[in-house]
Each structure stands twice: as structure tokens, then as C-alpha cells.
Amino acid sequence: PAIEELQTAWEKKQDSARFNKYYDGLDNALAKIKKYYTKLTTSHLNVVIYLMLLLVLHPYYSLEYIKMAWGGANEQAQEKAAGNRYTKNWQDEACQILENTVRVIPLLFLLNGSM
């Protein structure tokens, strides 16, 4: 939806006389959006793999960053000791999501007939 909203907004600007001097730039930007949007929509599996790699490789989303920023087992134990019975080990939560995603990818390949 975000890409579609951006595309719609730029198409409206491209049709507006107020933005005539930006027509070529908008045209190039729209072509780039369409190129990548087509790639994203043609293979949902690619999106899943990309997001998984982003989670693992990008330092902001890495499991160590999650532990540092949101807490791990030690922080969960401290929160429990302080009386918070709803505390979570966020690093473990992220790890479980990653493991579940890795388990699902071969299944997606089988369903799509790609393996």
C-alpha cells in the first residue's frame, strides 16, 4: 500500500501543471517504482527471504541489537523479580520468529513448485 500511495501521489503531481518542470524526474521515479513493485509482486517468496535477510544481516535488526535495545533473558528475570509477570525475553521472541520463518521457506518453495 505504501508504494501504491507514493505512485499515486507522484502520478497526480506529474499531471499537474504546477510540477511541469519536475515531469522528467517524476517519470523516472515512477518507472523505478513500477520496476521494483513488479519484482516484489511477482514473487512473495523473495519478499520473505529479503525480510529474513534484513533481520539477520542488518545490524539494526540483528538479534544482538534486539537484546541490547529491548532486553534478553537477564532483563526478563529482572522484570519478573520486580513484579512484571507479563515481561518477555525479546531476543528469544525474535529468534523464534526467525526460526519459524526459516522452517516455512522450504514449504513455500514446495507449494510454488520451485524446488
Secondary structure, DSSP 8 states (H G I E B T S, - for coil): -HHHHHHHHHHHHHHSGGGGGGHHHHHHHHHHHHHHHHHHHH-HHHHHHHHHHHHHHSTTTSHHHHHHHH--HHHHHHHHHTT-TT---HHHHHHHHHHHHHHHHHHHHHHHT--
